[in-house]
Every structure is written in C-alpha cells, then in structure tokens.
Amino acid sequence: MTSIFGYATPLSSKLFSRQSKLNPNRFSITKVVGLGFAGRRRGIVAMAAPVNKSEEEWRAILSPEQFRILRQKGTEYPGTGAYDKFYEEGVYSCAGCGVPLYKSTTKFNSGCGWPAFFEGLPGAISRHPDPDGMRVEITCAACGGHLGHVFKGEGFRTPTDERHCVNSISLKFTPANEN
C-alpha cells in the first residue's frame, strides 16, 4: 500500500485527479479505479487528509440544504432523499469533500426512509455519541460532515448487524463504470 493525496491505495491502482464540478478551486481529490466490484481489483481505504474550511467557505460550496444537514447536523424528511430506493453499482462519497464513504454492495433496504448501509469504507466514517446518549452520530472522517446515525442490533440480516442511516443529501453517487 502507498498513500497518495491522503488515500491509502494499492500500488497497482490507476489514479487520477479531478476538480470539483461545483467550484474548480475547491479541492482536488484522487479517485481509485477498481473499488471491489465483481472481477476488479479490491481495496480502497478512505483515509483522507482532514478538510478544514470556515463556515463561509462551506456556505459558498454547499447548497443551503447541504449546509443545513452536513454542517448543522440536520435531517432530511424520511422517504424524500434521492438515494433511499436507489440500487445501482458504484460508490457513495461525501457530498461535502468528495471522500469515498460506502460501496453500493453494502447498501440494503431497511425500510427506514433513508439510505441504509451495513458498513463504511475503512477509515472513512467517524462515530460520536449524540449528546442525548441514545444514538451514535456518524460523520465524514475527513471533513466532519454529518451523515446520519448508526444503529446496532436491530436484527437485519447483514454481516455487521449495523444500519448506517444516512441522509441522501450528504452523499454523492459515482457509478461503477466511472471508477
């Protein structure tokens, strides 16, 4: 493994940079080709360098609704997000900083009204107890953007018995054929 632009990647992976379509001066991210889809190379570890921006910088690059959810810990109404009933092959990244968070192979239908995943990419997601002590918040490990909450022991037939309940607006999907 080697670390390039903060991503730990296999040496054989093909890498390239791309600029944010929203603001070309915002950041440059490195994408890894072959994120473990059938018959392709496996092994992305999303360990990105911290993304530190001021509130004004976040407001300039995020929509008002993205800012409310990612930076102010808001929540979408259930059943309204673009990715709730979306099941294509690809990778879900942080809508704030672009760091890959989830592979589509970890998404499942929980019936909760938000996209549900049973695990994130290693190193991509941080967990923090909510102040009420009843839930565990999940955030992007790179930029601290609010994703949603994680729940354990609900009885879903997943390998981890976890449900990452994520706001669609906190995510950006990249189809497998673009990786």
Backbone as CSV, one residue per row, in Angstrom:
resi,resn,N_x,N_y,N_z,CA_x,CA_y,CA_z,C_x,C_y,C_z
1,MET,0.836,-1.185,0.000,0.000,0.000,0.000,0.876,1.243,0.000
2,THR,0.389,2.258,-0.638,1.058,3.554,-0.614,0.019,4.612,-0.326
3,SER,0.432,5.761,0.114,-0.501,6.840,0.411,-0.274,7.967,-0.576
4,ILE,-1.307,8.273,-1.347,-1.215,9.335,-2.330,-2.365,10.294,-2.077
5,PHE,-2.068,11.552,-1.855,-3.078,12.557,-1.553,-3.965,12.147,-0.393
6,GLY,-3.392,11.410,0.559,-4.150,11.031,1.734,-4.921,9.732,1.605
7,TYR,-4.942,9.111,0.421,-5.644,7.847,0.254,-4.627,6.713,0.309
8,ALA,-4.891,5.720,1.112,-4.042,4.535,1.115,-4.569,3.626,0.016
9,THR,-3.719,3.348,-0.966,-4.185,2.614,-2.133,-3.182,1.553,-2.533
10,PRO,-3.627,0.493,-3.202,-2.683,-0.483,-3.737,-1.808,0.189,-4.790
11,LEU,-0.545,-0.200,-4.853,0.367,0.400,-5.822,-0.092,0.199,-7.249
12,SER,-0.826,-0.876,-7.516,-1.239,-1.164,-8.883,-2.462,-0.373,-9.324
13,SER,-3.104,0.363,-8.418,-4.310,1.109,-8.789,-3.978,2.262,-9.720
14,LYS,-4.893,2.533,-10.631,-4.746,3.679,-11.510,-5.363,4.882,-10.805
15,LEU,-4.636,5.964,-10.752,-5.100,7.144,-10.034,-5.201,8.333,-10.973
16,PHE,-6.128,9.203,-10.681,-6.166,10.460,-11.398,-6.840,11.495,-10.525
17,SER,-6.559,12.765,-10.786,-7.165,13.853,-10.018,-8.298,14.451,-10.823
18,ARG,-9.248,15.004,-10.109,-10.308,15.749,-10.781,-10.680,16.914,-9.888
19,GLN,-11.110,17.968,-10.480,-11.525,19.138,-9.730,-13.022,19.056,-9.480
20,SER,-13.464,19.661,-8.408,-14.893,19.703,-8.095,-15.637,20.412,-9.213
21,LYS,-16.767,19.853,-9.642,-17.572,20.497,-10.669,-18.272,21.741,-10.139
22,LEU,-18.524,21.798,-8.828,-19.188,22.961,-8.249,-18.262,24.167,-8.201
23,ASN,-17.024,23.932,-7.853,-16.061,25.008,-7.720,-14.691,24.431,-8.043
24,PRO,-14.133,24.717,-9.211,-12.883,24.087,-9.604,-11.708,24.429,-8.708
25,ASN,-11.807,25.445,-7.899,-10.726,25.805,-6.986,-10.908,25.192,-5.611
26,ARG,-11.979,24.454,-5.414,-12.342,23.931,-4.107,-11.336,22.922,-3.585
27,PHE,-11.099,21.866,-4.303,-10.158,20.845,-3.867,-9.882,19.914,-5.031
28,SER,-8.870,19.151,-4.893,-8.574,18.113,-5.863,-8.596,16.793,-5.109
29,ILE,-9.313,15.822,-5.627,-9.353,14.519,-4.970,-8.743,13.489,-5.893
30,THR,-8.323,12.426,-5.315,-7.791,11.320,-6.090,-8.801,10.193,-6.025
31,LYS,-9.154,9.647,-7.171,-10.074,8.521,-7.228,-9.274,7.263,-7.521
32,VAL,-9.755,6.156,-7.032,-9.105,4.883,-7.272,-9.981,4.076,-8.204
33,VAL,-9.388,3.574,-9.276,-10.122,2.740,-10.217,-10.174,1.331,-9.652
34,GLY,-11.349,0.728,-9.638,-11.494,-0.649,-9.161,-11.712,-0.688,-7.666
35,LEU,-12.935,-0.474,-7.222,-13.237,-0.420,-5.798,-13.866,-1.709,-5.293
36,GLY,-13.517,-2.821,-5.866,-14.016,-4.086,-5.353,-15.267,-4.582,-6.042
37,PHE,-15.559,-4.107,-7.227,-16.702,-4.614,-7.946,-16.315,-5.943,-8.578
38,ALA,-17.284,-6.742,-8.903,-17.045,-8.107,-9.386,-15.974,-8.141,-10.466
39,GLY,-14.944,-8.954,-10.216,-13.906,-9.158,-11.202,-12.853,-8.068,-11.275
40,ARG,-12.922,-7.063,-10.411,-11.945,-5.978,-10.455,-11.112,-5.971,-9.192
41,ARG,-10.081,-5.135,-9.191,-9.223,-5.017,-8.013,-10.025,-4.582,-6.803
42,ARG,-9.572,-5.007,-5.646,-10.220,-4.661,-4.386,-9.289,-3.786,-3.577
43,GLY,-9.840,-3.051,-2.614,-9.013,-2.461,-1.602,-8.816,-0.978,-1.580
44,ILE,-9.842,-0.192,-1.398,-9.642,1.222,-1.122,-9.813,1.423,0.376
45,VAL,-8.945,2.176,0.945,-9.067,2.574,2.338,-9.161,4.085,2.320
46,ALA,-10.309,4.629,2.670,-10.551,6.060,2.557,-9.990,6.803,3.759
47,MET,-8.714,6.985,3.768,-8.065,7.703,4.860,-7.578,9.034,4.304
48,ALA,-8.466,9.982,4.195,-8.150,11.254,3.575,-7.590,12.233,4.590
49,ALA,-6.812,13.149,4.087,-6.305,14.220,4.932,-7.486,15.080,5.380
50,PRO,-7.427,15.631,6.582,-8.535,16.463,7.074,-8.822,17.641,6.147
51,VAL,-10.092,17.931,5.978,-10.541,19.066,5.178,-11.038,20.115,6.160
52,ASN,-10.320,21.213,6.266,-10.688,22.279,7.192,-11.106,23.507,6.407
53,LYS,-12.365,23.878,6.551,-12.900,25.066,5.887,-13.676,25.879,6.913
54,SER,-13.734,27.168,6.679,-14.520,28.046,7.541,-15.994,27.892,7.189
55,GLU,-16.858,28.385,8.057,-18.295,28.339,7.786,-18.624,29.060,6.485
56,GLU,-17.960,30.174,6.224,-18.199,30.932,4.993,-17.784,30.120,3.760
57,GLU,-16.658,29.408,3.846,-16.218,28.579,2.728,-17.209,27.449,2.458
58,TRP,-17.709,26.805,3.533,-18.708,25.743,3.347,-19.978,26.312,2.734
59,ARG,-20.432,27.477,3.188,-21.650,28.085,2.631,-21.489,28.385,1.140
60,ALA,-20.273,28.728,0.723,-20.023,29.066,-0.676,-20.053,27.846,-1.589
61,ILE,-19.722,26.667,-1.075,-19.634,25.490,-1.939,-20.802,24.519,-1.782
62,LEU,-21.580,24.648,-0.707,-22.718,23.759,-0.478,-24.025,24.490,-0.741
63,SER,-25.042,23.747,-1.156,-26.377,24.336,-1.263,-26.867,24.622,0.162
64,PRO,-27.871,25.470,0.317,-28.395,25.728,1.671,-28.838,24.444,2.391
65,GLU,-29.465,23.509,1.667,-29.912,22.259,2.295,-28.724,21.364,2.650
66,GLN,-27.713,21.296,1.783,-26.497,20.544,2.110,-25.822,21.141,3.347
67,PHE,-25.760,22.450,3.416,-25.136,23.100,4.568,-25.906,22.773,5.845
68,ARG,-27.244,22.837,5.781,-28.077,22.560,6.957,-27.829,21.140,7.482
69,ILE,-27.695,20.198,6.591,-27.528,18.810,7.024,-26.070,18.483,7.340
70,LEU,-25.167,18.765,6.418,-23.759,18.410,6.623,-23.081,19.213,7.731
71,ARG,-23.348,20.496,7.811,-22.612,21.347,8.751,-23.402,21.657,10.021
72,GLN,-24.751,21.625,9.949,-25.564,21.953,11.123,-26.286,20.733,11.692
73,LYS,-25.933,19.548,11.215,-26.450,18.280,11.724,-27.964,18.136,11.575
74,GLY,-28.484,18.598,10.454,-29.905,18.471,10.177,-30.242,17.076,9.666
75,THR,-31.525,16.877,9.335,-32.005,15.591,8.838,-33.011,15.821,7.723
76,GLU,-32.940,15.019,6.682,-33.943,15.046,5.621,-35.232,14.416,6.140
77,TYR,-36.335,14.772,5.515,-37.578,14.069,5.822,-37.476,12.654,5.278
78,PRO,-37.999,11.656,5.994,-37.907,10.270,5.514,-38.596,10.102,4.162
79,GLY,-37.970,9.271,3.320,-38.542,8.954,2.024,-38.372,10.011,0.951
80,THR,-37.684,11.105,1.250,-37.552,12.188,0.284,-36.206,12.211,-0.424
81,GLY,-35.222,11.494,0.070,-33.872,11.544,-0.484,-33.728,10.764,-1.785
82,ALA,-32.833,11.226,-2.626,-32.612,10.621,-3.948,-32.091,9.193,-3.875
83,TYR,-31.407,8.814,-2.810,-30.763,7.506,-2.747,-31.484,6.492,-1.866
84,ASP,-32.645,6.825,-1.332,-33.368,5.902,-0.467,-33.680,4.586,-1.183
85,LYS,-34.234,4.652,-2.362,-34.612,3.444,-3.119,-33.764,3.318,-4.392
86,PHE,-32.515,3.677,-4.283,-31.580,3.685,-5.407,-30.578,2.548,-5.204
87,TYR,-30.456,1.645,-6.197,-29.610,0.460,-6.022,-28.743,0.177,-7.239
88,GLU,-27.989,1.155,-7.686,-27.059,0.924,-8.782,-25.678,0.636,-8.229
89,GLU,-24.823,0.042,-9.052,-23.473,-0.318,-8.643,-22.561,0.902,-8.729
90,GLY,-21.841,1.170,-7.643,-20.933,2.305,-7.624,-20.458,2.622,-6.222
91,VAL,-20.070,3.865,-6.025,-19.521,4.317,-4.745,-20.239,5.584,-4.318
92,TYR,-20.550,5.656,-3.033,-21.150,6.844,-2.433,-20.039,7.612,-1.713
93,SER,-19.891,8.881,-2.051,-18.872,9.735,-1.456,-19.522,10.849,-0.659
94,CYS,-18.730,11.526,0.164,-19.216,12.671,0.930,-19.544,13.803,-0.035
95,ALA,-20.740,14.358,0.072,-21.146,15.472,-0.785,-20.390,16.748,-0.447
96,GLY,-19.781,16.797,0.727,-19.031,17.986,1.109,-17.617,17.998,0.582
97,CYS,-16.889,16.895,0.769,-15.464,16.894,0.417,-15.078,15.869,-0.635
98,GLY,-15.977,14.975,-1.003,-15.709,14.017,-2.069,-15.024,12.728,-1.660
99,VAL,-14.756,12.520,-0.381,-14.090,11.302,0.068,-15.042,10.116,-0.054
100,PRO,-14.611,9.000,-0.647,-15.458,7.806,-0.734,-15.832,7.298,0.664
101,LEU,-17.127,6.976,0.849,-17.633,6.535,2.153,-18.162,5.104,2.140
102,TYR,-18.951,4.754,1.116,-19.633,3.458,1.075,-19.564,2.868,-0.325
103,LYS,-19.410,1.549,-0.402,-19.590,0.831,-1.661,-21.070,0.463,-1.762
104,SER,-21.589,0.445,-2.970,-23.002,0.099,-3.176,-23.319,-1.317,-2.709
105,THR,-22.325,-2.180,-2.649,-22.547,-3.557,-2.206,-22.884,-3.642,-0.721
106,THR,-22.709,-2.549,0.019,-23.050,-2.548,1.449,-24.394,-1.868,1.713
107,LYS,-25.091,-1.443,0.659,-26.388,-0.780,0.811,-27.486,-1.840,0.862
108,PHE,-28.478,-1.608,1.711,-29.601,-2.541,1.791,-30.888,-1.782,2.086
109,ASN,-32.020,-2.437,1.831,-33.330,-1.830,2.057,-33.759,-2.110,3.489
110,SER,-33.689,-1.074,4.328,-34.087,-1.230,5.727,-35.532,-0.802,5.955
111,GLY,-36.108,-0.091,4.971,-37.474,0.403,5.118,-37.593,1.619,6.020
112,CYS,-36.469,2.236,6.374,-36.498,3.359,7.327,-36.774,4.707,6.672
113,GLY,-36.653,4.805,5.341,-36.892,6.082,4.667,-35.623,6.843,4.328
114,TRP,-34.479,6.298,4.675,-33.176,6.875,4.338,-32.298,5.765,3.775
115,PRO,-31.285,6.110,2.995,-30.350,5.076,2.555,-29.725,4.379,3.759
116,ALA,-29.595,3.060,3.676,-29.022,2.276,4.770,-27.854,1.453,4.247
117,PHE,-26.776,1.449,4.993,-25.573,0.697,4.663,-25.179,-0.105,5.887
118,PHE,-24.572,-1.292,5.690,-24.159,-2.064,6.861,-22.712,-1.820,7.258
119,GLU,-21.923,-1.144,6.405,-20.578,-0.733,6.803,-20.036,0.288,5.824
120,GLY,-19.155,1.142,6.339,-18.480,2.121,5.504,-17.112,1.625,5.097
121,LEU,-16.470,2.360,4.204,-15.098,2.046,3.832,-14.196,2.266,5.040
122,PRO,-13.191,1.435,5.214,-12.313,1.572,6.385,-11.692,2.968,6.480
123,GLY,-11.826,3.575,7.647,-11.244,4.885,7.906,-12.043,6.064,7.403
124,ALA,-13.183,5.832,6.735,-13.941,6.920,6.118,-14.947,7.584,7.048
125,ILE,-15.395,6.875,8.073,-16.506,7.356,8.897,-16.104,7.395,10.361
126,SER,-16.441,8.516,11.006,-16.202,8.656,12.450,-17.519,8.503,13.183
127,ARG,-17.453,8.006,14.403,-18.638,7.815,15.240,-18.509,8.672,16.488
128,HIS,-19.623,9.291,16.881,-19.647,10.147,18.065,-20.967,9.941,18.794
129,PRO,-20.945,9.752,20.106,-22.223,9.649,20.827,-22.989,10.970,20.727
130,ASP,-24.289,10.884,20.464,-25.139,12.080,20.492,-25.213,12.583,21.934
131,PRO,-25.397,13.880,22.114,-25.497,14.414,23.478,-26.604,13.767,24.319
132,ASP,-27.679,13.295,23.671,-28.763,12.657,24.433,-28.386,11.253,24.905
133,GLY,-27.275,10.709,24.401,-26.808,9.397,24.815,-27.580,8.227,24.234
134,MET,-28.547,8.505,23.370,-29.383,7.428,22.838,-28.952,6.950,21.455
135,ARG,-28.259,7.806,20.703,-27.861,7.439,19.348,-26.366,7.700,19.168
136,VAL,-25.844,7.151,18.071,-24.451,7.392,17.699,-24.454,8.091,16.341
137,GLU,-23.916,9.298,16.314,-23.821,10.070,15.074,-22.654,9.549,14.242
138,ILE,-22.836,9.554,12.907,-21.732,9.237,12.009,-21.425,10.477,11.175
139,THR,-20.117,10.738,11.016,-19.652,11.886,10.249,-18.559,11.444,9.293
140,CYS,-18.312,12.240,8.274,-17.201,12.013,7.360,-15.919,12.240,8.147
141,ALA,-15.018,11.269,8.112,-13.772,11.372,8.870,-12.876,12.487,8.348
142,ALA,-13.028,12.871,7.081,-12.174,13.903,6.503,-12.651,15.318,6.810
143,CYS,-13.948,15.585,6.604,-14.431,16.967,6.756,-15.355,17.162,7.947
144,GLY,-15.746,16.081,8.617,-16.640,16.199,9.765,-18.090,16.409,9.400
145,GLY,-18.427,16.291,8.116,-19.805,16.476,7.680,-20.734,15.424,8.277
146,HIS,-21.902,15.876,8.749,-22.901,14.985,9.350,-23.505,14.097,8.269
147,LEU,-23.462,12.789,8.505,-24.049,11.828,7.580,-25.390,11.324,8.079
148,GLY,-25.474,11.018,9.350,-26.678,10.456,9.944,-26.335,9.774,11.246
149,HIS,-26.893,8.565,11.438,-26.675,7.818,12.681,-26.477,6.341,12.364
150,VAL,-25.823,5.649,13.283,-25.624,4.205,13.141,-26.357,3.502,14.284
151,PHE,-27.009,2.403,13.939,-27.774,1.620,14.906,-27.292,0.185,14.860
152,LYS,-27.192,-0.450,16.015,-26.726,-1.841,16.108,-27.824,-2.726,16.682
153,GLY,-27.725,-4.000,16.330,-28.582,-4.996,16.959,-30.046,-4.921,16.602
154,GLU,-30.385,-4.433,15.420,-31.787,-4.336,15.023,-32.305,-5.609,14.355
155,GLY,-31.418,-6.559,14.133,-31.841,-7.839,13.569,-31.848,-7.915,12.060
156,PHE,-31.302,-6.914,11.364,-31.197,-7.016,9.913,-30.188,-8.106,9.584
157,ARG,-30.440,-8.829,8.531,-29.537,-9.920,8.140,-28.387,-9.363,7.309
158,THR,-27.517,-8.649,7.977,-26.327,-8.088,7.346,-25.103,-8.621,8.082
159,PRO,-23.940,-8.594,7.453,-22.739,-9.131,8.100,-22.343,-8.434,9.400
160,THR,-22.745,-7.183,9.574,-22.318,-6.426,10.764,-23.421,-6.215,11.790
161,ASP,-24.674,-6.517,11.442,-25.835,-6.215,12.276,-25.864,-4.728,12.651
162,GLU,-25.444,-3.895,11.678,-25.498,-2.439,11.842,-26.313,-1.842,10.712
163,ARG,-26.878,-0.678,11.001,-27.581,0.106,9.980,-27.055,1.526,10.049
164,HIS,-26.319,1.931,9.028,-25.897,3.321,8.889,-27.040,4.023,8.176
165,CYS,-27.769,4.825,8.893,-28.924,5.550,8.372,-28.407,6.921,7.924
166,VAL,-28.315,7.128,6.607,-27.590,8.275,6.055,-28.531,9.181,5.262
167,ASN,-28.371,10.474,5.421,-29.105,11.452,4.618,-28.602,11.397,3.181
168,SER,-29.509,11.277,2.214,-29.114,11.257,0.799,-28.317,12.497,0.422
169,ILE,-28.711,13.635,0.946,-28.062,14.893,0.571,-26.618,14.973,1.067
170,SER,-26.247,14.110,1.988,-24.872,14.043,2.475,-23.985,13.227,1.542
171,LEU,-24.587,12.614,0.530,-23.875,11.693,-0.355,-23.855,12.178,-1.793
172,LYS,-22.851,11.693,-2.526,-22.794,11.858,-3.970,-22.439,10.500,-4.537
173,PHE,-23.210,10.014,-5.489,-23.011,8.698,-6.066,-22.193,8.778,-7.354
174,THR,-21.248,7.852,-7.488,-20.470,7.704,-8.719,-20.700,6.284,-9.228
175,PRO,-21.263,6.134,-10.439,-21.499,4.793,-10.982,-20.208,4.011,-11.143
176,ALA,-20.305,2.691,-11.090,-19.143,1.809,-11.185,-18.370,2.012,-12.472
177,ASN,-19.056,2.287,-13.566,-18.365,2.433,-14.848,-17.536,3.710,-14.942
178,GLU,-17.655,4.609,-13.959,-16.834,5.827,-13.929,-15.638,5.667,-13.006
179,ASN,-15.543,4.573,-12.287,-14.437,4.368,-11.346,-13.219,3.872,-12.036
